[in-house]
Every structure is written in C-alpha cells, then in structure tokens.
Amino acid sequence: MTVRFYQSTDASAPTIYGSVASGYNLCNLLNAILVTGYGSLSAAGWTMPYTGTNKAAFLQAGAGGQYLYVDDSAALYSRVRGNETMSSISAGTGPYPTDAQISGGGYLHRSSTSDTTARPWFCIADSTFFCLAVNYDSTASTGCSVLMFGDITSYKSSDAYHKLILCGTTATATSYTSADMTALATAATGHFMPRAYTQLGSAITLGKHTDSIKTGLSYPHPVDGGLYLGKIWIHEPTLGVVRGELRGVWFPLCTPIRSLSHGDTFNGTGALSGKSFLFVNVYNAKALVLETSNTW
C-alpha cells in the first residue's frame, strides 16, 4: 500500500468551508483524496459506491473493506459513521458508532462559521486508512478537528474487524479527544470499532495509550536534541486487552505538548530514520504527529 500526504495548500486542492454546497463539503474533499485524486496527486485507492444529496459512502480497498458513511446536510459539521456493509446510501449493517452510542453517528467539524471562508486541512492516507485534520476556525492555537477511519495494525491473526473510527461526539467543536491517552480500563470518547477482538457482537468503545514512562520529556532533549515520539496502541477497555497499533499517527512525548509549531515538518533519526513527519495542533491544547512518508 502506498501512503500519500495531502494538504489544502496543494495545487488544485479541494476547498472545504461552512456550507452544505456539494463542491465544498467533506464528501467532496474525501472523494478528491481517496477516490479521484487532484492536480498531480494520485488518489489513495478507495471507491465511492453510493451517493445521495450531500451524502456519500467510501469503501476501503481490498477484501474485507468496510464503509465510511458521510452526511453533509449541516453547514458547520459532517456526520460520520462506519458500517460493516452497505447496500445503498441509506442502508447499512454493523454501524459504529451505533445510535445507542451516538445517535445519528459521529461528527467532523468543517468550520466555525457558516460562510465561504476556506479552512486549512492536512490528510495522510493509504488504501485502508486515513487521518484528516481540519483547522475549522483557521487558528493554529485552537487546533484541528480530527477524523480517522480504517485499519489498525492488529495483534490478532485473521482479525476481520480491525477497523476504527475516531471522531467528535457532539454538534459543538469541543468534543474531540483525538490526542487523549487513557488507562487500559478506560475508553476515549469518540473512539469506536465494529466488534471486539472475539469477532462477536456489535460496536465497541476503545481507548488508546502511548509510552507513558517517557511522556513529558523536555524538548529539545538534553542528551541528543531530539523530539521523542511514542507509538499509539489501541486497547479494548472492557476486556483490558491491547488490540493493536494506530497506523501513521504518533504522540509527541514532550512538555509542553506543543513544543513545535502547527504545521512544522521534520525528519526522523535513529530508529525513525527515513520517515518524515508533520506536527499538528488538535483541539483542547493537544497535538499529534502525522507520518507523511510512505513508511507505514
């Protein structure tokens, strides 16, 4: 699988803003990134088998691919949900989150205002996973709303349900916990998988954790001048098991957490040699690091 990096400053990049207009919503943006490509950039390798008015369903490549349903009927945010299967834009099975978890699905905030102010965005994607960060008020200090969908690296062999969706949970832009780390017995809000590692049942909540022993290292690190990054592991809080690893997204192990500026790029050294990274401010004074190279 080929990893690609997309951003709003690319030539011919699609624009996203606070409107239900079909050319400027999340459906249009994901179609350009995942399905058609734009400018000189190739698509990530997904398909869009079903569409409706301001709605679309995106399907991962390959056997066992699942669907991301997107509804852009509101001006400021999109509703999002994973489905194990779909037979039309309005019919799906195995939803995650379920209505009992979040009625109508999760959220991705596109803009803080209902107008034509273009919002900056970054996205990393391959044919089975993407992470999209939208700076919904164009202010670096506010940070980004984040949507992740697709495969994790599962520790279980023949894991048919090693998918996740990470999203907002309410119609206000204060519901994002994309950079929150939790204890093994605790779920993070807005984090869901279609089924447990047992392959049984329905959608579950999940948590994630990193190398907590190193969290809070100073930057630059006094020994080598480096910024240390931590893997992000996915765990099932009900059973207290580690399901696998998040792909392409890292946690900055530094104090303060925003030791670099939003949009800064850097290259890895040592064990991370050959990798390139992008520092992204996310909501609630947190940050994540996206691996932008074809190395995950």
N, C-alpha and C positions, 0 to 999 in steps of 0.2 A: 504494500500500500504506500502511496506517495502522500507525504504531508505537504500542505500548502499554507501559505500565510497571506491573508487578505487584509486590507485596511482602507478606510474611507478616503485617504489621500492618493490611492492608486489612480492611474489614468483610466477613465471610463468607469470608475467605481460607482455602484448604485448609491443613491441618496436615501436616507431614512429620516423622517420627521414626524411631528404630531398631527397626523391626518389619516383618514381611512382611505385616501386616494391609493388606488392599486399600484401605481408606479413608485410609491414611496413608503411602503409598509414592510413588515417583516417577511411576508410571503415573497415579495419581490426581491428583497435582499437575499434571503436564503436560496431562492431559485437561481440567482446570479452566482452565488458562491458554490452551492452544492451541485447544481444541475447543468447550467449552460456555460458558466464561465463568463468573463467580461474582459474587454481590452485584450491584452496579450496573456492573460492568466487563464489557465485551464480550470475546468470545474473539478470539484473534489470527487465526483463519481457516484452521486446519488441520483435517484429519479424522483419525479413528482407525479405519481399515478392518478391522483384525484385532486380536483379543484372545485371551488364554488365561489360565490360572491365574497370577496375579501377573505377567502379561506383556501387552505392547501394542505395536502398531506405529503410528507417527504419520506422516502424509503431508503434505508441503508442498502449498500451494495452487498451482493453475495447471498448464499444460502443462510436462512435464519434471520434475515434482516427484518427489523421492526420499523414502525411508523411514528413519525412526529407529526401531530396534528396542530395546525396554527390557525387561529381565528383573529383577524384584524378588524373586527367590527367596531372597536372602540378607537378613539383618536390617539390617546396617550399611551396605551399599552396593548399588548397582544396576549391572548390566552393560548396556552400551550399544554399539550398532553401527549404522553407516549401511548401507543396501542400495540399489542402483540400482533393483531391482524386488523385489516380494514378491507371492506368490500365496496365502499363508496365514501364520499366525503363526509357523510353523516352516519356511517355505520362502522363501528369498530368493536373489537373484543379485547379483553385483558387490559383495561386502561390503567395508567399510572401517571399521576395520582388518580385514585377513584374519587367519585363525588363525595363519599364519606370523609375522605382525607382533605380535599379542597373542592368544593362544589364548582363545577364548570372547568376545572383544570387550573394549572399554574399561570404565572404571569412573566412577561418580559416587558419592561418599561422602555418605550422608544423615545419619549420626550416628556419634558416637564411642562410644555406649553402646546396648546392646540393651534399651531401655525406652520409656516413653511421654513422654519429655522432648521437647517441641516445639522444633524448630530454626528459627532465623530464616533468611529467604531473600529474594533480590531476583531479578527477571527482567525483561528487556526483550525484546520480541518483535514481529515482524510476520508476515505470512503465509508467509514463506520462510526466516526466520532467527530464532533466539533465543539468548540468553545467560542462563544460570541460575547464580546463585552461592548456595551453601548454607553457612551458618556451622555446620558439623557438630558443633562442641563448644560453641557459643554464646558463644565467647570472641573478642572483636574482635582481640586480639593474635595469635591463631592464624591468623585469616583464613579464607577460604572455599574449599571445593572448587568447581570451575567446570566446567560442561558448555556447550559451544557446538555448535550444529548448524545447517547450512543454507547459503544462498547467500552468496558473497562478491561484491564488485563486480569482475568480471573485466576484464582488459585485452585479452582475446581476443574477437573478434566470434564469435557463434554457438558459444559455449562451453557445451556441454550438461552438462559435469561440473564446473561451478564451485561445488561443494559442499565443505564441510569438516565434520569432527567434531574437537573438541578436548576431551580427557577425561583422566582418570587412567589409569595403566597397570598398577597392581598392587592387590591387596586391602588394602594399607595406605594410609593417608591421606598418605603422604609422596611421592606420585608425580605431583604436579600441577606443571606448568610453564606455566600459563596466562599468566603475565606475563613469561616468559623471552623475550628477544630474541636472535637468533642471527645469525652471519655468513651471507652468501649461500650458501656451500658447506656449511652445517650445518643439519640438521633439529632441531626441538624434539621431545622425547619426547611421545607422546600427541597428535600432530597428523597428520591424515590427510585425503586427498582420494581420490575414487573412481578417477580417472585423471589422467594428465599433460595438459598443455595440447595435446599432439598428438591427444588424444581416444582414444588407443590404450592397450592393456594393462590392468592392474588397479591396485589401490590403491597410492598412493604416500605417502611421508612428506613433510612440508613443514616449513619454518621461517617465522619472521616477524621483521621488523625495523622500527625506527622511526627518527626523526630523531636519529641518534647524536651529531651535532655539538652539539645542544642538550641532550642528556641530562646531568643534573647541575646544571641551573640552580638558583640559590637561590630559595627561596620564603619570603616574598613577593619577587618580582623587584624589585631596587632601582630600576629605571627606571620601572616602571608599577604595581608592587604586585601583579602578576598571577601566576597559576599557568599555566605553559605546558603545552599538551597536544600530543602527537605522534600523527599517523596511524600505523596499523599495517598494513604491507604484507606480503602473503603471497608467499613465494618457494619454488620447487622447487630443492632443494639439489643434486640430481644433475646437472641441466642448468644451474644457475646463472641462472635466469630469474625475473623478478617476475611472478607470475600475476595479482595484483590487490590489492584493499584489503579489510580486515576492515570490516564494517558495524556501526556503533553502539557500537564499543568503542575507547577511546583509551588512550594510555600517558602517565602523568604524568611530565613531564620535569624532575623536581625532586630535590634532595638535602636531607634524606633522602627516600627514595621515599614514605614515609608521612608527608608533611608535613601532610596533613589527617587528620581522624579518620574511622574506618569509619562509613559512612552519611551523611557530610556531603553536602549538596547545594549547588549554586551555579549561576549563570547565566553564559553566555559573553558576551564583549565583542569588539569589533573584528571580525575575520573569523569569529568564532564567535557573533556576536550573534544572539539569537533561539533559541539552543539552551540546554537545561538538562541538568545533569549530576549524577551520583551517584558519590561516591568509595567504592571497595570494597577492603578489605584481602583479599588472597588468600594462599594458602599460601606458606610459605617467605619470610616477611617482605617480600613484594612487594605491589603494588597495581595496580589497573586503574580506569579511569573509564568508566562506562556513560552513554551519551547517552539520557536518558529522555524527551526531547521528540520530537514527530512530525516530525523534521527529518533523518532518514537513510534 
